[in-house]
Amino acid sequence: MKAIVYKNYGGPEVLTLTEVDTPLPGEGEVQVKIMSTTVNRTDTGFREATYLAVRVVGGLFHPKQSILGTEFSGIVSQIGEGVTLFKPGDFVFGLNTYQFGTHAEYICVPEDGSITLMPENLSFNEASAVCDGMMLANNYIKRINFKKRPQLLINGATGSIGIAALQLAKYHGAKVTAVGNTKNLKLLKQLGADEVIDYTQEDFTQRDKKYDTVLDAVGKSSFFACKKIMNSRATYYSSELGYRWQNVFLPFFTGYFGGKKMRFPIPTDSKEDIQYFKMLLEFEHYKPVIDKVFSMEQFAEAHAYVDTGEKTGNVVIEIAKP
C-alpha cells in the first residue's frame, strides 16, 4: 500500500510517499480502507518534535511511528477473528490518536477502539474532519459546569479545536465570545458565537468584560495575560504546554484555595466519545468545517499549509475517491 512516511524529524521535506506492507487485521481488529484523513497540529507537532515531551512520547532521536495521521474515514475491508461490531463494507470513521498511521491507504484498529459507523449525512471528507478537534475540545468542555449558562471566551476559535469548542459549548448552552481573524468573523457567527472579536483589531486580554472560562485553543496567550478578564473563580484552559511548560505546572499552584485557576487535562479518546460525536453529527448539532482538500500526492503542501497556523477548521487529505 501507499503511505506517507517519515524517518527523521523536521519540516514537510522529511515526508515521502512510498510503498509499505499492508497491515492485516489480528484478533479483534478491523482493517479499514482509508478514504480520507487530515493533517492537524498533532501531526505537524510530532513531525517537527520541537518539544522534548513529543520526543519522549514519539522517539527521542527518531520517530517510533513512521506514519502520521490520527483521523480517518473509510470502508471496512477485512475483519479479524472474533470481530462482531463491524463487517466488510461498513462505512466507518474515528481516531487512532496515539498510534497514528492514518496517512496511508489501509489501517488496522481494534473494534473496541475509537471507531464507529459513519453518519449517513456526511461525506468521507467531512467525517474525517471532525474527531480530533472534537476530542481535544471536549477534553475541556466536559469539565465546565453549564448549569448557570457560563460566559466562555475561546481564543483561536477558527482552528479545528476552536471550532469544535465553539459548537460543543453552544450545544450545552453557554454564552460564547469567539476570537478569530477578520475573514472568519461571519463563519463564527454562523456557528453560533454570541459575540466575535477580531484579534487584528482588538486585544481581547484588555477587555473590561469578565468570563467564567477562558479557553486558548491555539496556545498563543497565557493564564497570566488572561487573569484580567477572568471572574474571581474562573478557569483558564490551554491547548499548548506554554512558555517553559508553565501550563503543566500551574494547575498545581492555582485555584486550590479558591480564586482563578489554570487546568491542563491530558486528552484521551474512546469509542463512547466517537459515538457521542456521531450523535451530534446525525442530529446536525455540529457542522464540519473544511478549509482545503489535498490529494495524497500533495501531502507536503498540506503539511506546509498547516504549518502557517492560518488554516480554518480542518485540512483534509483525500486518500481515495468514493
KOLRO-681280 format. One record per residue (C-alpha): residue in three letters; x, y, z. Coordinates in Angstrom, 2 decimals. Each point is the difference from the previous one (the first is absolute). Example, Ala and Ser with C-alpha at 12.3 -4.5 7.8 and 13.67 -1.06 7.14 Angstrom:
2
<site aa="ALA" xx="12.30" yy="-4.50" zz="7.80"/>
<site aa="SER" xx="1.37" yy="3.44" zz="-0.66"/>
REM end
This chain:
322
<site aa="MET" xx="0.00" yy="0.00" zz="0.00"/>
<site aa="LYS" xx="0.99" yy="3.64" zz="-0.33"/>
<site aa="ALA" xx="0.78" yy="1.96" zz="3.16"/>
<site aa="ILE" xx="1.47" yy="3.38" zz="0.92"/>
<site aa="VAL" xx="3.12" yy="-0.92" zz="1.99"/>
<site aa="TYR" xx="2.58" yy="1.91" zz="2.02"/>
<site aa="LYS" xx="3.16" yy="-1.32" zz="1.68"/>
<site aa="ASN" xx="1.44" yy="3.26" zz="1.33"/>
<site aa="TYR" xx="-1.43" yy="3.07" zz="1.70"/>
<site aa="GLY" xx="-0.28" yy="3.25" zz="-1.91"/>
<site aa="GLY" xx="-2.10" yy="1.92" zz="-2.52"/>
<site aa="PRO" xx="-2.26" yy="-1.36" zz="-2.74"/>
<site aa="GLU" xx="3.10" yy="-1.01" zz="-1.96"/>
<site aa="VAL" xx="0.59" yy="-2.99" zz="2.34"/>
<site aa="LEU" xx="-3.20" yy="-1.63" zz="-1.29"/>
<site aa="THR" xx="-0.04" yy="-2.40" zz="-2.95"/>
<site aa="LEU" xx="-2.77" yy="-1.89" zz="-1.78"/>
<site aa="THR" xx="1.11" yy="-3.60" zz="-0.25"/>
<site aa="GLU" xx="-1.13" yy="-3.64" zz="-0.11"/>
<site aa="VAL" xx="-0.21" yy="-1.88" zz="3.31"/>
<site aa="ASP" xx="-1.50" yy="-3.30" zz="1.10"/>
<site aa="THR" xx="-3.79" yy="-0.02" zz="0.33"/>
<site aa="PRO" xx="-0.96" yy="-0.80" zz="3.62"/>
<site aa="LEU" xx="-2.20" yy="-3.04" zz="0.59"/>
<site aa="PRO" xx="-2.63" yy="-0.09" zz="2.74"/>
<site aa="GLY" xx="0.76" yy="-2.04" zz="3.08"/>
<site aa="GLU" xx="-2.47" yy="-1.39" zz="2.47"/>
<site aa="GLY" xx="-2.59" yy="2.63" zz="0.91"/>
<site aa="GLU" xx="1.21" yy="2.41" zz="-2.69"/>
<site aa="VAL" xx="-1.51" yy="1.44" zz="-3.15"/>
<site aa="GLN" xx="1.91" yy="1.04" zz="-3.10"/>
<site aa="VAL" xx="-1.24" yy="3.30" zz="-1.40"/>
<site aa="LYS" xx="0.57" yy="1.20" zz="-3.55"/>
<site aa="ILE" xx="0.54" yy="3.68" zz="0.72"/>
<site aa="MET" xx="-1.90" yy="2.40" zz="-2.22"/>
<site aa="SER" xx="0.89" yy="3.27" zz="1.74"/>
<site aa="THR" xx="2.24" yy="1.22" zz="2.79"/>
<site aa="THR" xx="1.26" yy="3.37" zz="1.25"/>
<site aa="VAL" xx="3.17" yy="1.89" zz="0.80"/>
<site aa="ASN" xx="-0.36" yy="1.65" zz="3.41"/>
<site aa="ARG" xx="2.21" yy="1.66" zz="2.62"/>
<site aa="THR" xx="0.65" yy="-3.36" zz="1.64"/>
<site aa="ASP" xx="1.50" yy="-1.27" zz="-3.25"/>
<site aa="THR" xx="2.19" yy="3.03" zz="-0.60"/>
<site aa="GLY" xx="1.01" yy="0.10" zz="3.67"/>
<site aa="PHE" xx="1.22" yy="-3.59" zz="-0.08"/>
<site aa="ARG" xx="1.64" yy="0.56" zz="-3.39"/>
<site aa="GLU" xx="2.02" yy="2.96" zz="1.28"/>
<site aa="ALA" xx="0.47" yy="-1.32" zz="3.58"/>
<site aa="THR" xx="0.90" yy="3.46" zz="1.28"/>
<site aa="TYR" xx="-1.11" yy="-0.83" zz="3.55"/>
<site aa="LEU" xx="1.99" yy="-2.51" zz="2.05"/>
<site aa="ALA" xx="-3.31" yy="-1.49" zz="1.14"/>
<site aa="VAL" xx="-0.75" yy="-1.01" zz="-3.60"/>
<site aa="ARG" xx="3.34" yy="-1.79" zz="-0.29"/>
<site aa="VAL" xx="-0.53" yy="-1.76" zz="3.32"/>
<site aa="VAL" xx="-3.28" yy="-1.39" zz="-1.32"/>
<site aa="GLY" xx="0.82" yy="-0.37" zz="-3.68"/>
<site aa="GLY" xx="3.71" yy="-0.88" zz="0.01"/>
<site aa="LEU" xx="2.98" yy="1.90" zz="1.37"/>
<site aa="PHE" xx="2.15" yy="0.14" zz="-3.16"/>
<site aa="HIS" xx="-2.23" yy="-1.53" zz="-2.67"/>
<site aa="PRO" xx="-3.77" yy="-0.53" zz="-0.18"/>
<site aa="LYS" xx="-1.26" yy="-3.33" zz="1.31"/>
<site aa="GLN" xx="-3.01" yy="0.15" zz="-2.31"/>
<site aa="SER" xx="1.00" yy="0.67" zz="-3.60"/>
<site aa="ILE" xx="-3.53" yy="0.80" zz="-1.22"/>
<site aa="LEU" xx="-1.84" yy="3.00" zz="1.42"/>
<site aa="GLY" xx="-3.74" yy="0.69" zz="-0.04"/>
<site aa="THR" xx="-2.59" yy="-0.26" zz="2.78"/>
<site aa="GLU" xx="-3.39" yy="0.39" zz="-1.70"/>
<site aa="PHE" xx="-1.61" yy="-2.19" zz="-2.63"/>
<site aa="SER" xx="-3.12" yy="-0.91" zz="-1.89"/>
<site aa="GLY" xx="-0.26" yy="-3.03" zz="-2.22"/>
<site aa="ILE" xx="-1.43" yy="-3.40" zz="-0.77"/>
<site aa="VAL" xx="0.56" yy="-3.21" zz="1.97"/>
<site aa="SER" xx="1.86" yy="-2.32" zz="-2.39"/>
<site aa="GLN" xx="0.82" yy="-2.96" zz="2.27"/>
<site aa="ILE" xx="-0.79" yy="-1.10" zz="3.54"/>
<site aa="GLY" xx="2.09" yy="-2.05" zz="2.40"/>
<site aa="GLU" xx="-1.09" yy="-3.00" zz="2.01"/>
<site aa="GLY" xx="-2.66" yy="0.74" zz="2.61"/>
<site aa="VAL" xx="-1.15" yy="3.33" zz="-1.45"/>
<site aa="THR" xx="-3.75" yy="0.49" zz="0.46"/>
<site aa="LEU" xx="-0.57" yy="3.76" zz="-0.16"/>
<site aa="PHE" xx="0.97" yy="0.51" zz="-3.65"/>
<site aa="LYS" xx="-0.14" yy="-1.81" zz="-3.32"/>
<site aa="PRO" xx="1.73" yy="0.55" zz="-3.36"/>
<site aa="GLY" xx="-1.63" yy="2.83" zz="-1.88"/>
<site aa="ASP" xx="-0.89" yy="2.07" zz="3.08"/>
<site aa="PHE" xx="0.69" yy="3.74" zz="-0.28"/>
<site aa="VAL" xx="1.92" yy="1.03" zz="3.15"/>
<site aa="PHE" xx="1.83" yy="2.96" zz="1.52"/>
<site aa="GLY" xx="2.04" yy="0.66" zz="3.09"/>
<site aa="LEU" xx="3.37" yy="0.66" zz="1.62"/>
<site aa="ASN" xx="3.31" yy="-1.78" zz="0.44"/>
<site aa="THR" xx="1.41" yy="2.74" zz="2.21"/>
<site aa="TYR" xx="3.13" yy="-1.38" zz="1.63"/>
<site aa="GLN" xx="0.75" yy="-2.73" zz="-2.54"/>
<site aa="PHE" xx="-0.30" yy="2.26" zz="-3.10"/>
<site aa="GLY" xx="0.15" yy="-1.77" zz="-3.38"/>
<site aa="THR" xx="-2.94" yy="1.57" zz="-1.88"/>
<site aa="HIS" xx="2.14" yy="1.64" zz="-2.69"/>
<site aa="ALA" xx="-0.17" yy="-3.24" zz="-1.95"/>
<site aa="GLU" xx="-2.33" yy="-2.01" zz="-2.21"/>
<site aa="TYR" xx="-0.80" yy="-2.55" zz="2.74"/>
<site aa="ILE" xx="0.06" yy="-0.21" zz="3.77"/>
<site aa="CYS" xx="-0.93" yy="-2.64" zz="2.58"/>
<site aa="VAL" xx="-1.73" yy="1.12" zz="3.19"/>
<site aa="PRO" xx="-1.64" yy="-1.85" zz="2.93"/>
<site aa="GLU" xx="-3.76" yy="-0.35" zz="-0.40"/>
<site aa="ASP" xx="-0.40" yy="1.26" zz="3.58"/>
<site aa="GLY" xx="2.17" yy="3.04" zz="-0.73"/>
<site aa="SER" xx="-1.00" yy="3.52" zz="-1.06"/>
<site aa="ILE" xx="-1.90" yy="-1.06" zz="-3.09"/>
<site aa="THR" xx="-3.69" yy="-0.17" zz="-0.89"/>
<site aa="LEU" xx="-2.35" yy="-0.02" zz="-2.98"/>
<site aa="MET" xx="0.11" yy="3.19" zz="-2.04"/>
<site aa="PRO" xx="-2.99" yy="2.38" zz="0.11"/>
<site aa="GLU" xx="-2.02" yy="-0.41" zz="-3.19"/>
<site aa="ASN" xx="-0.33" yy="3.77" zz="-0.47"/>
<site aa="LEU" xx="3.77" yy="0.53" zz="-0.35"/>
<site aa="SER" xx="2.47" yy="-0.51" zz="-2.83"/>
<site aa="PHE" xx="3.28" yy="-1.81" zz="0.62"/>
<site aa="ASN" xx="1.84" yy="3.33" zz="-0.04"/>
<site aa="GLU" xx="-2.37" yy="1.50" zz="2.57"/>
<site aa="ALA" xx="0.10" yy="-3.07" zz="2.25"/>
<site aa="SER" xx="3.80" yy="0.01" zz="0.07"/>
<site aa="ALA" xx="0.06" yy="3.65" zz="1.06"/>
<site aa="VAL" xx="-1.77" yy="-0.05" zz="3.35"/>
<site aa="CYS" xx="1.36" yy="-2.44" zz="2.57"/>
<site aa="ASP" xx="3.39" yy="1.44" zz="0.96"/>
<site aa="GLY" xx="-1.27" yy="3.54" zz="0.53"/>
<site aa="MET" xx="-3.10" yy="-1.23" zz="1.81"/>
<site aa="MET" xx="1.99" yy="-2.35" zz="2.21"/>
<site aa="LEU" xx="2.47" yy="2.69" zz="1.03"/>
<site aa="ALA" xx="-2.71" yy="2.64" zz="0.49"/>
<site aa="ASN" xx="-2.23" yy="-2.38" zz="1.95"/>
<site aa="ASN" xx="2.94" yy="-0.64" zz="2.32"/>
<site aa="TYR" xx="-0.60" yy="3.52" zz="1.34"/>
<site aa="ILE" xx="-3.72" yy="0.45" zz="-0.66"/>
<site aa="LYS" xx="-1.04" yy="-3.02" zz="2.06"/>
<site aa="ARG" xx="1.65" yy="1.58" zz="3.07"/>
<site aa="ILE" xx="-2.12" yy="3.16" zz="-0.14"/>
<site aa="ASN" xx="-3.12" yy="0.43" zz="2.12"/>
<site aa="PHE" xx="-2.69" yy="1.10" zz="-2.45"/>
<site aa="LYS" xx="-2.87" yy="0.16" zz="2.50"/>
<site aa="LYS" xx="0.35" yy="3.78" zz="0.40"/>
<site aa="ARG" xx="0.59" yy="0.67" zz="-3.72"/>
<site aa="PRO" xx="3.60" yy="1.16" zz="0.41"/>
<site aa="GLN" xx="1.75" yy="2.74" zz="-1.93"/>
<site aa="LEU" xx="2.72" yy="-1.70" zz="-2.07"/>
<site aa="LEU" xx="2.74" yy="1.64" zz="-2.08"/>
<site aa="ILE" xx="1.79" yy="-2.07" zz="-2.65"/>
<site aa="ASN" xx="3.27" yy="1.30" zz="-1.42"/>
<site aa="GLY" xx="0.90" yy="-1.59" zz="-3.33"/>
<site aa="ALA" xx="-3.62" yy="-0.81" zz="-0.74"/>
<site aa="THR" xx="0.64" yy="-0.61" zz="-3.71"/>
<site aa="GLY" xx="2.34" yy="-2.98" zz="0.36"/>
<site aa="SER" xx="-1.24" yy="-3.59" zz="0.23"/>
<site aa="ILE" xx="0.02" yy="0.04" zz="3.83"/>
<site aa="GLY" xx="-1.53" yy="3.46" zz="0.22"/>
<site aa="ILE" xx="-2.80" yy="-0.71" zz="-2.48"/>
<site aa="ALA" xx="-0.79" yy="-3.21" zz="1.88"/>
<site aa="ALA" xx="0.06" yy="1.75" zz="3.38"/>
<site aa="LEU" xx="-2.32" yy="2.72" zz="-1.28"/>
<site aa="GLN" xx="-2.59" yy="-2.45" zz="-1.28"/>
<site aa="LEU" xx="0.21" yy="-2.31" zz="3.03"/>
<site aa="ALA" xx="-0.32" yy="2.92" zz="2.42"/>
<site aa="LYS" xx="-3.04" yy="1.36" zz="-1.85"/>
<site aa="TYR" xx="-1.56" yy="-3.48" zz="0.01"/>
<site aa="HIS" xx="0.28" yy="0.03" zz="3.80"/>
<site aa="GLY" xx="-1.48" yy="3.51" zz="0.24"/>
<site aa="ALA" xx="3.00" yy="2.24" zz="0.71"/>
<site aa="LYS" xx="0.29" yy="3.64" zz="-1.05"/>
<site aa="VAL" xx="3.07" yy="0.02" zz="-2.24"/>
<site aa="THR" xx="2.35" yy="2.78" zz="-1.03"/>
<site aa="ALA" xx="2.17" yy="-1.21" zz="-2.90"/>
<site aa="VAL" xx="3.36" yy="1.55" zz="-0.90"/>
<site aa="GLY" xx="1.08" yy="-0.38" zz="-3.62"/>
<site aa="ASN" xx="1.37" yy="1.80" zz="-3.02"/>
<site aa="THR" xx="-1.89" yy="2.45" zz="-2.18"/>
<site aa="LYS" xx="-0.90" yy="-2.38" zz="-2.83"/>
<site aa="ASN" xx="-1.64" yy="-2.54" zz="2.33"/>
<site aa="LEU" xx="-2.20" yy="2.21" zz="2.18"/>
<site aa="LYS" xx="-3.09" yy="-0.80" zz="-2.09"/>
<site aa="LEU" xx="0.71" yy="-3.73" zz="0.26"/>
<site aa="LEU" xx="0.30" yy="0.23" zz="3.79"/>
<site aa="LYS" xx="-3.39" yy="1.71" zz="0.20"/>
<site aa="GLN" xx="-1.50" yy="-2.68" zz="-2.25"/>
<site aa="LEU" xx="1.35" yy="-2.69" zz="2.33"/>
<site aa="GLY" xx="-1.78" yy="1.63" zz="2.94"/>
<site aa="ALA" xx="2.39" yy="2.48" zz="1.61"/>
<site aa="ASP" xx="-1.89" yy="2.60" zz="2.05"/>
<site aa="GLU" xx="2.81" yy="2.51" zz="-0.44"/>
<site aa="VAL" xx="3.09" yy="0.07" zz="-2.22"/>
<site aa="ILE" xx="3.33" yy="1.79" zz="0.44"/>
<site aa="ASP" xx="2.38" yy="0.74" zz="-2.85"/>
<site aa="TYR" xx="3.45" yy="-0.52" zz="1.51"/>
<site aa="THR" xx="1.56" yy="2.17" zz="-2.70"/>
<site aa="GLN" xx="-2.03" yy="2.94" zz="1.33"/>
<site aa="GLU" xx="-0.29" yy="-0.67" zz="3.73"/>
<site aa="ASP" xx="2.03" yy="-1.60" zz="2.79"/>
<site aa="PHE" xx="-2.57" yy="-2.18" zz="1.74"/>
<site aa="THR" xx="2.12" yy="-0.18" zz="3.17"/>
<site aa="GLN" xx="-0.58" yy="3.74" zz="0.58"/>
<site aa="ARG" xx="-3.80" yy="-0.14" zz="0.03"/>
<site aa="ASP" xx="-2.07" yy="1.13" zz="2.96"/>
<site aa="LYS" xx="-2.40" yy="-2.93" zz="-0.37"/>
<site aa="LYS" xx="0.55" yy="-3.00" zz="2.29"/>
<site aa="TYR" xx="-0.30" yy="-3.69" zz="-0.92"/>
<site aa="ASP" xx="-0.64" yy="-3.19" zz="1.97"/>
<site aa="THR" xx="2.22" yy="-2.06" zz="-2.30"/>
<site aa="VAL" xx="2.79" yy="0.97" zz="-2.39"/>
<site aa="LEU" xx="1.12" yy="-2.64" zz="-2.50"/>
<site aa="ASP" xx="3.11" yy="0.73" zz="-2.04"/>
<site aa="ALA" xx="-0.41" yy="-2.46" zz="-2.88"/>
<site aa="VAL" xx="3.23" yy="1.09" zz="-1.71"/>
<site aa="GLY" xx="2.32" yy="0.46" zz="2.97"/>
<site aa="LYS" xx="0.92" yy="3.58" zz="-0.92"/>
<site aa="SER" xx="-1.02" yy="1.64" zz="3.26"/>
<site aa="SER" xx="0.63" yy="-0.90" zz="3.65"/>
<site aa="PHE" xx="-1.72" yy="-0.34" zz="3.37"/>
<site aa="PHE" xx="1.74" yy="3.15" zz="1.24"/>
<site aa="ALA" xx="-0.99" yy="2.06" zz="-3.05"/>
<site aa="CYS" xx="-3.63" yy="-1.09" zz="0.34"/>
<site aa="LYS" xx="-0.44" yy="0.47" zz="3.77"/>
<site aa="LYS" xx="-1.35" yy="3.52" zz="-0.55"/>
<site aa="ILE" xx="-3.03" yy="-1.31" zz="-1.93"/>
<site aa="MET" xx="-0.72" yy="-2.95" zz="2.30"/>
<site aa="ASN" xx="-2.66" yy="0.00" zz="2.72"/>
<site aa="SER" xx="1.17" yy="-0.61" zz="3.57"/>
<site aa="ARG" xx="-0.47" yy="-3.78" zz="-0.29"/>
<site aa="ALA" xx="0.54" yy="-0.37" zz="-3.74"/>
<site aa="THR" xx="2.02" yy="-2.76" zz="-1.68"/>
<site aa="TYR" xx="2.58" yy="0.35" zz="-2.76"/>
<site aa="TYR" xx="0.75" yy="-2.86" zz="-2.42"/>
<site aa="SER" xx="2.64" yy="-0.18" zz="-2.70"/>
<site aa="SER" xx="0.69" yy="-2.44" zz="-2.83"/>
<site aa="GLU" xx="3.77" yy="0.53" zz="0.24"/>
<site aa="LEU" xx="2.72" yy="-0.55" zz="2.59"/>
<site aa="GLY" xx="0.70" yy="3.74" zz="0.23"/>
<site aa="TYR" xx="3.21" yy="1.92" zz="0.66"/>
<site aa="ARG" xx="2.47" yy="-2.30" zz="1.79"/>
<site aa="TRP" xx="-2.78" yy="-2.59" zz="0.44"/>
<site aa="GLN" xx="-1.81" yy="2.33" zz="2.40"/>
<site aa="ASN" xx="-3.41" yy="-1.47" zz="-0.82"/>
<site aa="VAL" xx="1.13" yy="-3.39" zz="1.29"/>
<site aa="PHE" xx="1.02" yy="1.39" zz="3.39"/>
<site aa="LEU" xx="-2.47" yy="2.85" zz="0.61"/>
<site aa="PRO" xx="-2.91" yy="-2.36" zz="0.86"/>
<site aa="PHE" xx="1.95" yy="-1.04" zz="3.12"/>
<site aa="PHE" xx="0.19" yy="3.60" zz="1.24"/>
<site aa="THR" xx="-3.27" yy="1.64" zz="-1.08"/>
<site aa="GLY" xx="-3.53" yy="-0.26" zz="1.29"/>
<site aa="TYR" xx="0.36" yy="-2.42" zz="2.89"/>
<site aa="PHE" xx="-0.90" yy="2.68" zz="2.53"/>
<site aa="GLY" xx="-2.61" yy="1.66" zz="-2.18"/>
<site aa="GLY" xx="0.59" yy="2.64" zz="-2.64"/>
<site aa="LYS" xx="1.02" yy="-0.20" zz="-3.61"/>
<site aa="LYS" xx="1.48" yy="-3.29" zz="-1.14"/>
<site aa="MET" xx="1.86" yy="-1.58" zz="-2.88"/>
<site aa="ARG" xx="-0.79" yy="-3.57" zz="-1.12"/>
<site aa="PHE" xx="1.85" yy="-2.14" zz="-2.54"/>
<site aa="PRO" xx="-1.83" yy="-3.36" zz="-0.32"/>
<site aa="ILE" xx="1.68" yy="-2.72" zz="-2.07"/>
<site aa="PRO" xx="-2.20" yy="-0.86" zz="-3.01"/>
<site aa="THR" xx="-1.32" yy="-3.53" zz="-0.47"/>
<site aa="ASP" xx="-2.33" yy="-1.55" zz="-2.55"/>
<site aa="SER" xx="-2.40" yy="-2.93" zz="0.11"/>
<site aa="LYS" xx="-2.72" yy="-1.77" zz="-1.96"/>
<site aa="GLU" xx="-2.56" yy="1.73" zz="2.22"/>
<site aa="ASP" xx="1.39" yy="3.38" zz="-1.09"/>
<site aa="ILE" xx="-0.24" yy="-0.88" zz="-3.69"/>
<site aa="GLN" xx="-3.55" yy="-1.27" zz="0.42"/>
<site aa="TYR" xx="-0.90" yy="3.25" zz="1.76"/>
<site aa="PHE" xx="1.53" yy="1.99" zz="-2.88"/>
<site aa="LYS" xx="-1.96" yy="-2.14" zz="-2.47"/>
<site aa="MET" xx="-3.25" yy="0.88" zz="1.77"/>
<site aa="LEU" xx="0.78" yy="3.73" zz="-0.17"/>
<site aa="LEU" xx="0.77" yy="-0.30" zz="-3.70"/>
<site aa="GLU" xx="-3.08" yy="-2.06" zz="-0.83"/>
<site aa="PHE" xx="-2.30" yy="2.50" zz="1.71"/>
<site aa="GLU" xx="1.88" yy="2.92" zz="-1.60"/>
<site aa="HIS" xx="1.12" yy="1.48" zz="3.30"/>
<site aa="TYR" xx="3.50" yy="0.19" zz="-1.46"/>
<site aa="LYS" xx="1.27" yy="1.16" zz="-3.39"/>
<site aa="PRO" xx="3.37" yy="-1.17" zz="-1.41"/>
<site aa="VAL" xx="2.11" yy="2.87" zz="-1.34"/>
<site aa="ILE" xx="2.53" yy="-0.80" zz="-2.73"/>
<site aa="ASP" xx="2.50" yy="2.59" zz="-1.18"/>
<site aa="LYS" xx="1.78" yy="-1.89" zz="-2.79"/>
<site aa="VAL" xx="0.07" yy="-3.48" zz="-1.51"/>
<site aa="PHE" xx="3.27" yy="-1.44" zz="-1.32"/>
<site aa="SER" xx="0.75" yy="-3.21" zz="-1.87"/>
<site aa="MET" xx="2.31" yy="-2.60" zz="1.52"/>
<site aa="GLU" xx="2.73" yy="1.14" zz="-2.38"/>
<site aa="GLN" xx="-0.29" yy="3.56" zz="1.37"/>
<site aa="PHE" xx="0.92" yy="-1.04" zz="3.55"/>
<site aa="ALA" xx="2.91" yy="2.44" zz="0.27"/>
<site aa="GLU" xx="-2.22" yy="2.93" zz="-1.04"/>
<site aa="ALA" xx="-2.59" yy="-1.03" zz="2.57"/>
<site aa="HIS" xx="2.59" yy="-0.06" zz="2.80"/>
<site aa="ALA" xx="1.50" yy="3.31" zz="-1.13"/>
<site aa="TYR" xx="-3.45" yy="1.60" zz="0.06"/>
<site aa="VAL" xx="-0.72" yy="-1.23" zz="3.54"/>
<site aa="ASP" xx="3.44" yy="1.27" zz="1.02"/>
<site aa="THR" xx="-1.10" yy="3.56" zz="-0.84"/>
<site aa="GLY" xx="-2.39" yy="-0.07" zz="2.97"/>
<site aa="GLU" xx="-2.66" yy="1.67" zz="-2.15"/>
<site aa="LYS" xx="-2.29" yy="-2.90" zz="-0.86"/>
<site aa="THR" xx="-3.72" yy="0.30" zz="0.66"/>
<site aa="GLY" xx="-1.39" yy="-3.18" zz="1.47"/>
<site aa="ASN" xx="1.51" yy="-3.08" zz="-1.61"/>
<site aa="VAL" xx="2.35" yy="-0.95" zz="-2.82"/>
<site aa="VAL" xx="-0.99" yy="-3.25" zz="-1.70"/>
<site aa="ILE" xx="2.10" yy="-2.47" zz="-1.97"/>
<site aa="GLU" xx="-2.17" yy="-2.02" zz="-2.36"/>
<site aa="ILE" xx="1.61" yy="-3.45" zz="-0.15"/>
<site aa="ALA" xx="-2.51" yy="-1.54" zz="-2.42"/>
<site aa="LYS" xx="-2.99" yy="1.17" zz="-2.02"/>
<site aa="PRO" xx="-3.42" yy="-1.39" zz="1.07"/>
REM end
